Amino acid sequence: MIEQNPSEPNTSNSNKIMVLLDKLKKIDIKKIDIKRFDIRKLKKFDIKKLKKYDLNEINFRRVLILFMVVVMAGLGFTGYKINEIRTRGFDVFLGSELLGKVRTEEEAVSVMADIKRELSNTYDVDVVLDNELNFEATHCKEKNLISDTDLRNNIKSKINFVVSGYSLQVNGEEVGVLKHEEDAQEILDKIKEPFVDIKDDESKVKEIKFLENVNVAKKEVPLNKIANSDDVIKYLQTGSEEIKTHVVEVGESFWTIAKMYDTTVDELVEANLDKDPKKLKPGDEVKLLVPKSKITVATVEEIEYVEDTNYEVQVEYDKNMYANQKTVKVEGKRGKSKIVANEIRHNGMLFEREIINEEVIEEPIDELVVKGTKEVPKTIATGSFLMPTRGRISSRYGMRWGRMHKGLDIAASYGSAIKAADGGKVTFTGSKGSYGNLVEIDHGNGYKTRYAHCSKILVKTGDKVYKGQHIANVGNTGNSTGSHLHLEVLKNGVNVNPANFVK
């Protein structure tokens, strides 16, 4: 074994020291992780161990100085790092505007969330703010941080907002924006409601739907664009108009028509610029602008009902009866059937009915009618009256000079022809009081006609006359103030207005 001379340097230890020094020289202080640096470990370093080495050889002074530099740098970096962490913060921006400095992003986000929640609760609607918070990292002292109250006020003074509503659309047209989706659905349910509540036990609604394409879509709008539910319902029910026509009847005016259709005279005038309200006459067509629903509720309703069924009319012919005569041999009787049907209604109005099942309860009884085939003689009444003579109406049926005037006076030239108003049998000819010369004809169907004040009579009692036959001439006999024909019409023995019969 070879012993080493104590005076000789320990080469192995010297090499180790030199390696350590080389490593210390290469240390980059900036890369030291101060969090993992434990100064307590320096206490475990025994500097006495260095004494057994040859300090002259390893340049102990250099090692010690370098070691102390490392220790001091580590302590300095630790202090810097602690201060850097403690002063970390963020500049808070709303859009491009600086609101202040905060220590953490969460503080500002929480304030923003509170403001949004406060607005939502105030207006009972989801709020969408027009700008989001942005953050930039910075360092600041505690005294430079903005308080929650000041940050809240800054945000409120600079922020704008819209609301998140729900757009109700019919065939692509927006009819209103509601606060909540449930509001839109409630409107649709209310529109359907009148057509669902059927109190008839014999009916039941099988299907209910809208004919139009109805959508509800989320939409951001200004708060003042949120619609009231009642206004939307009214618009859906009466939001459009359709043109209908009314045919004018006797005695009607724009005023009476306006009352019938719950409109105004001004609206009728505006819709009928081509008509003079003072010159309306029967048969004129008046245009009406009638409110029309913008949405159509279609229902399919199953109903049961009993319906009368018509009978057939069978005809027999009798050669012994005149062609204008008929008689009922067997009285017809309607039958009854139980019907089950699907009724399709649009806004409650019947659009189509589909019979599902029909059950006959009682068969109808056909009616049997006997008609004549024998040629009708000219003297048989036709059932209508012609004007007996040509002339001017000089006095009408009704009260005259305080007494009833029972006929129609037709002023005509003396000697003008008087013709039978219809076929029949002459029942009186001759002079009769105030009538003067009179002809009376029984037409055999409940009607009689009288022709008074004749100058000459051309028929005699018992003659059968035909419609239009020359029976007398106009005169001025009896109680008469001038040449004219006094015509009376009696129905079942009672005088009636001739003007309603003669043509």
C-alpha positions in Angstrom: 0.0 0.0 0.0 1.5 3.4 -0.9 1.1 6.1 1.7 0.5 9.7 0.6 2.7 12.4 1.9 0.7 14.8 4.0 2.6 17.6 2.6 1.5 16.7 -0.8 -1.7 18.1 -2.0 -4.7 15.8 -2.1 -5.2 15.6 -5.8 -8.6 13.9 -5.7 -10.2 16.5 -3.3 -8.6 19.3 -5.2 -10.2 18.1 -8.4 -13.6 18.0 -6.7 -13.2 21.6 -5.5 -12.2 22.8 -8.9 -15.3 21.1 -10.4 -17.5 22.8 -7.8 -16.0 26.2 -8.7 -16.5 25.6 -12.4 -20.2 24.9 -11.7 -20.6 28.0 -9.5 -19.1 30.1 -12.3 -21.7 28.8 -14.8 -24.8 29.5 -12.5 -27.3 31.9 -14.2 -28.8 33.8 -11.3 -31.9 34.7 -13.4 -32.8 31.1 -13.7 -32.7 30.4 -10.0 -36.2 29.3 -8.7 -36.5 31.4 -5.6 -39.5 29.4 -4.5 -37.3 26.3 -4.2 -34.4 28.1 -2.6 -34.1 27.3 1.1 -31.6 29.5 3.0 -31.8 27.1 5.9 -29.8 24.7 3.9 -26.8 27.0 4.2 -26.6 26.2 7.9 -25.7 22.7 7.0 -22.7 23.9 5.0 -19.6 23.2 7.1 -16.9 25.7 6.0 -14.4 23.8 8.2 -14.4 21.0 5.6 -12.7 23.4 3.3 -9.7 23.8 5.7 -8.4 20.4 5.0 -7.8 21.4 1.4 -4.9 23.4 0.3 -6.4 26.8 0.1 -3.6 28.2 -1.8 -4.1 25.5 -4.4 -7.8 25.9 -4.8 -8.0 29.7 -4.3 -10.3 29.5 -1.3 -10.8 33.3 -1.2 -12.3 33.2 -4.7 -14.6 30.4 -3.8 -15.9 32.1 -0.7 -16.5 35.4 -2.4 -18.4 33.7 -5.2 -20.4 31.7 -2.7 -21.4 34.8 -0.8 -22.4 36.5 -4.1 -24.7 33.6 -4.9 -26.3 33.7 -1.4 -26.9 37.5 -1.6 -28.3 37.3 -5.1 -30.6 34.6 -4.0 -31.8 36.6 -1.0 -32.3 39.7 -3.3 -34.2 37.7 -5.9 -36.5 36.3 -3.2 -37.4 39.7 -1.9 -38.1 40.9 -5.5 -40.3 38.0 -6.3 -42.3 38.4 -3.1 -42.9 42.1 -3.9 -43.7 41.3 -7.5 -46.4 38.8 -6.5 -47.8 41.1 -3.8 -48.3 44.0 -6.3 -49.8 42.1 -9.2 -53.1 43.5 -10.5 -55.2 44.3 -13.6 -56.3 47.4 -15.5 -60.1 47.0 -16.1 -61.5 48.2 -19.4 -65.1 48.5 -20.6 -64.6 48.4 -24.3 -61.7 50.9 -24.7 -62.5 52.9 -21.6 -60.3 52.4 -18.4 -62.5 51.9 -15.3 -59.7 51.4 -12.7 -57.3 48.9 -11.2 -58.2 45.7 -9.4 -56.2 43.1 -7.7 -58.0 40.1 -9.4 -60.2 39.7 -12.4 -62.8 38.0 -10.3 -63.6 41.1 -8.4 -64.6 43.1 -11.5 -66.4 40.1 -13.0 -68.5 39.8 -9.8 -69.4 43.5 -9.8 -70.5 43.2 -13.5 -72.6 40.1 -12.8 -74.3 42.0 -9.9 -75.2 44.9 -12.2 -76.6 42.5 -14.9 -78.6 40.6 -12.3 -79.9 43.9 -10.8 -81.1 45.1 -14.3 -82.7 41.7 -15.0 -84.6 41.8 -11.8 -85.7 45.4 -12.3 -87.2 44.8 -15.8 -88.0 41.1 -15.4 -86.2 40.2 -18.6 -82.8 38.8 -19.6 -80.3 41.6 -20.0 -77.5 41.7 -22.6 -74.8 44.3 -21.9 -73.4 46.0 -25.0 -69.7 45.7 -23.9 -67.7 43.1 -22.0 -64.9 43.7 -19.5 -61.3 43.4 -20.7 -58.2 43.1 -18.6 -54.5 44.0 -18.9 -52.0 42.7 -16.3 -50.2 45.4 -14.3 -48.6 46.2 -10.9 -50.1 48.6 -8.4 -50.0 49.5 -4.8 -53.0 48.9 -2.6 -53.8 52.6 -2.4 -54.2 52.7 -6.2 -56.9 50.0 -6.4 -60.5 51.0 -7.2 -63.2 50.2 -4.7 -66.2 47.9 -5.6 -68.6 50.9 -5.2 -66.6 53.2 -7.5 -66.2 50.4 -10.0 -69.9 49.7 -9.9 -70.7 53.4 -10.5 -68.1 53.6 -13.3 -69.7 50.6 -15.1 -73.2 51.9 -14.7 -72.3 55.4 -16.1 -70.7 53.9 -19.2 -72.7 50.8 -20.0 -75.7 50.4 -22.4 -77.8 47.3 -22.6 -80.4 45.5 -24.7 -82.8 42.8 -23.6 -83.0 39.2 -24.7 -86.6 38.7 -25.8 -88.6 36.3 -27.9 -89.9 37.2 -31.3 -93.3 35.8 -32.3 -93.4 35.4 -36.1 -96.3 34.4 -38.4 -95.3 33.4 -41.9 -92.0 35.2 -41.4 -93.7 38.5 -40.2 -92.8 39.6 -36.7 -96.0 40.4 -34.8 -94.3 41.2 -31.4 -91.3 40.6 -29.1 -92.1 39.2 -25.7 -90.1 39.1 -22.5 -90.2 35.4 -22.0 -90.7 32.4 -24.3 -93.5 31.4 -22.0 -95.3 34.7 -22.8 -95.3 33.9 -26.5 -96.6 30.4 -25.9 -99.3 31.8 -23.6 -100.5 34.1 -26.4 -100.8 31.2 -28.8 -102.7 29.2 -26.2 -105.1 32.2 -25.7 -105.7 32.4 -29.5 -106.6 28.7 -29.6 -108.7 28.8 -26.4 -112.1 29.9 -27.8 -112.0 27.0 -30.3 -111.0 24.3 -27.8 -113.7 24.9 -25.2 -116.7 23.2 -26.7 -119.6 22.6 -24.3 -121.6 20.4 -26.6 -121.4 16.8 -25.3 -121.9 15.5 -28.8 -118.8 17.2 -30.2 -115.1 16.7 -29.4 -112.0 18.4 -30.9 -109.7 15.9 -32.4 -107.0 18.3 -33.7 -106.1 22.0 -33.4 -103.4 23.8 -35.2 -102.4 27.0 -36.9 -102.6 27.1 -40.7 -99.8 29.6 -40.8 -96.1 29.0 -40.1 -95.7 30.2 -36.5 -92.2 30.5 -34.9 -90.8 31.8 -31.7 -87.1 32.9 -31.9 -84.8 34.5 -29.4 -83.9 38.1 -30.3 -81.9 41.0 -28.7 -83.9 44.3 -28.8 -84.0 47.6 -27.0 -86.2 47.5 -23.9 -88.8 49.8 -25.4 -89.4 47.2 -28.2 -90.8 44.6 -25.8 -94.5 44.3 -26.6 -97.6 44.0 -24.3 -99.2 40.5 -24.6 -102.8 42.0 -24.9 -101.7 44.2 -27.8 -100.1 41.3 -29.6 -103.3 39.2 -29.2 -105.4 42.1 -30.6 -103.1 42.6 -33.5 -103.2 38.9 -34.3 -107.0 38.8 -34.2 -107.7 42.0 -36.2 -104.3 43.0 -37.7 -105.3 42.8 -41.4 -108.3 43.6 -43.5 -110.2 41.9 -46.3 -112.7 43.5 -48.7 -116.2 42.2 -48.7 -119.3 43.5 -50.5 -122.8 44.3 -49.3 -125.7 44.5 -51.8 -127.9 47.5 -51.0 -131.5 46.7 -50.3 -134.6 49.0 -50.3 -134.4 51.7 -47.6 -130.7 51.2 -46.8 -128.1 54.0 -46.6 -124.4 54.2 -45.6 -125.6 54.9 -42.0 -127.7 51.7 -41.7 -125.0 49.7 -43.4 -122.3 51.1 -41.1 -124.4 50.0 -38.1 -124.9 46.5 -39.5 -121.1 45.9 -39.8 -119.9 47.9 -36.8 -118.0 50.5 -38.8 -118.4 54.2 -39.6 -119.9 56.2 -42.4 -116.5 57.8 -43.0 -114.8 54.4 -43.5 -117.5 53.4 -45.9 -117.1 56.6 -47.9 -113.3 56.1 -48.0 -113.8 52.5 -49.3 -116.3 53.5 -51.9 -115.0 56.7 -53.5 -116.8 55.8 -56.7 -120.2 56.0 -55.1 -122.4 59.0 -54.0 -123.8 58.2 -50.5 -126.9 60.2 -51.4 -127.7 58.3 -54.6 -127.6 54.7 -53.3 -130.2 52.4 -54.9 -131.2 48.8 -54.4 -128.8 46.4 -56.1 -125.7 48.6 -55.6 -122.6 46.9 -54.2 -120.9 48.6 -51.3 -117.3 47.6 -50.4 -116.6 46.8 -46.8 -113.1 46.7 -45.2 -113.6 44.0 -42.6 -111.0 43.2 -39.9 -109.3 39.8 -40.6 -107.2 37.7 -38.3 -103.6 37.4 -39.1 -103.6 33.9 -37.8 -106.0 31.0 -38.5 -106.9 28.4 -36.0 -107.8 25.2 -37.8 -109.8 22.6 -35.8 -111.0 19.1 -36.7 -114.1 18.4 -34.6 -115.9 15.1 -34.6 -119.7 15.7 -34.2 -122.8 13.5 -34.0 -126.2 14.8 -35.1 -129.6 13.6 -36.4 -130.4 15.0 -39.9 -133.7 15.0 -41.8 -133.3 13.2 -45.2 -135.4 14.4 -48.2 -137.9 12.2 -49.9 -138.2 11.6 -53.6 -141.1 13.0 -55.6 -142.7 10.5 -58.0 -145.1 11.7 -60.7 -148.1 10.1 -62.3 -149.9 11.6 -65.3 -153.7 11.8 -65.7 -155.2 12.5 -69.2 -158.4 13.7 -67.7 -156.7 16.6 -65.8 -155.6 19.8 -67.4 -151.8 20.2 -67.8 -151.8 23.1 -65.3 -153.4 21.0 -62.7 -151.8 18.6 -60.2 -152.8 16.9 -57.0 -150.8 15.1 -54.3 -151.9 11.4 -54.1 -149.4 10.3 -51.4 -148.0 12.9 -49.0 -144.2 12.7 -48.7 -142.5 12.3 -45.4 -138.8 13.1 -44.6 -136.7 10.4 -43.0 -134.0 10.7 -40.3 -130.4 9.6 -40.2 -127.7 9.7 -37.4 -124.6 11.3 -38.8 -121.0 11.1 -37.5 -118.8 13.7 -39.3 -115.5 15.5 -39.1 -116.0 19.3 -39.3 -113.0 21.3 -40.3 -113.3 24.9 -39.0 -111.2 27.9 -39.6 -111.4 30.4 -36.7 -114.7 28.7 -35.8 -116.3 29.0 -39.3 -117.2 25.8 -41.0 -114.8 25.2 -43.9 -115.5 21.6 -44.8 -117.6 18.6 -43.5 -116.6 15.0 -44.0 -119.2 12.3 -43.3 -117.6 9.4 -41.5 -120.7 7.3 -40.8 -124.4 7.5 -41.6 -127.0 5.4 -39.9 -130.6 5.5 -41.1 -133.0 5.8 -38.2 -136.2 6.3 -40.3 -136.6 5.8 -44.0 -138.2 8.7 -46.0 -141.6 8.1 -47.7 -141.7 9.2 -51.3 -144.4 11.7 -52.4 -146.7 10.8 -55.3 -148.0 13.7 -57.4 -150.6 13.3 -60.2 -150.3 15.8 -63.1 -152.8 16.4 -65.9 -151.9 16.2 -69.6 -155.1 17.6 -71.1 -154.6 20.9 -73.0 -155.5 23.9 -71.0 -158.3 26.1 -72.5 -157.5 29.8 -72.9 -160.2 30.7 -70.5 -158.4 29.0 -67.5 -156.6 31.4 -65.2 -152.8 31.5 -65.5 -152.3 32.9 -62.0 -150.9 36.2 -63.0 -152.6 39.5 -64.1 -151.8 41.8 -66.9 -152.6 45.6 -66.9 -156.1 45.8 -68.4 -155.6 49.1 -70.3 -153.0 51.6 -71.2 -152.9 54.9 -69.3 -151.7 56.9 -66.3 -152.2 56.0 -62.7 -154.4 58.8 -61.4 -155.3 57.4 -58.0 -153.8 54.5 -55.9 -155.2 52.0 -53.5 -155.6 53.3 -50.0 -157.2 56.2 -47.9 -158.5 59.0 -50.0 -160.6 62.0 -49.0 -161.2 60.4 -45.6 -162.4 57.1 -46.9 -160.9 53.9 -48.3 -160.3 53.8 -52.0 -160.4 50.1 -52.8 -159.0 50.1 -56.3 -156.5 51.5 -58.8 -157.6 54.3 -61.1 -156.1 54.3 -64.6 -156.8 57.5 -66.6 -157.3 56.7 -70.3 -159.0 58.0 -73.3 -162.7 57.5 -73.6 -163.5 54.3 -75.5 -160.0 52.7 -74.9 -160.1 48.9 -74.8 -160.3 47.1 -71.4 -158.9 43.6 -71.4 -159.4 40.7 -69.0 -156.5 40.6 -66.5 -156.6 36.8 -66.6 -158.9 34.0 -67.8 -162.1 33.2 -65.9 -165.9 33.3 -65.9 -167.9 36.5 -66.0 -170.1 36.7 -62.9 -171.6 40.2 -63.3 -172.3 42.7 -66.0 -174.3 45.8 -65.8 -174.8 49.0 -63.8 -174.0 48.9 -60.1 -174.3 52.1 -58.0 -171.2 54.3 -57.9 -169.3 51.8 -60.1 -171.4 52.7 -63.0 -171.2 50.0 -65.7 -169.3 47.1 -64.2 -167.7 43.8 -65.3 -166.8 41.2 -62.6 -164.7 38.1 -63.4 -164.1 35.1 -61.2 -160.8 33.5 -62.1 -161.5 30.2 -60.3 -158.4 30.3 -58.0 -159.7 32.5 -55.2 -159.2 35.7 -57.1 -161.8 38.1 -58.7 -161.3 41.3 -60.7 -163.7 44.2 -61.2 -163.7 46.7 -64.1 -165.8 49.9 -63.3 -167.0 53.1 -65.1 -167.2 51.3 -68.5 -168.7 53.2 -71.4 -169.6 49.9 -73.1 -169.7 46.2 -72.0 -168.8 43.6 -74.6 -169.5 40.3 -72.6 -172.4 39.0 -70.7 -172.8 37.2 -67.4 -171.8 33.4 -67.7 -169.3 34.0 -70.5 -165.9 32.4 -70.2 -163.1 34.8 -71.1 -159.4 34.3 -71.7 -156.5 36.4 -70.5 -156.2 39.6 -72.7 -159.7 39.3 -74.2 -161.4 42.7 -75.0 -164.3 42.8 -72.5 -165.3 46.5 -72.3 -164.3 50.1 -73.1 -163.1 52.9 -70.8 -165.9 55.4 -69.8 -167.1 57.9 -67.2 -170.2 56.2 -65.8 -171.2 56.1 -62.1 -169.4 58.2 -59.5 -166.6 59.4 -61.8 -164.8 62.7 -62.4 -163.3 61.8 -65.8 -162.7 59.0 -68.2 -160.8 56.3 -66.4 -160.9 52.6 -65.4 -161.4 51.7 -61.8 -159.7 48.2 -61.2 -160.3 46.1 -58.1 -158.6 42.8 -57.1 -160.3 40.6 -54.5 -158.5 37.6 -52.8 -161.0 35.2 -51.2 -163.5 38.0 -51.1 -161.3 40.7 -49.6 -160.0 43.7 -51.5 -156.2 43.8 -52.0 -153.9 46.3 -53.6 -154.0 45.8 -57.4 -150.6 47.3 -57.9 -149.1 44.2 -56.3 -150.5 42.0 -59.0 -150.9 43.7 -62.3 -147.9 43.9 -64.7 
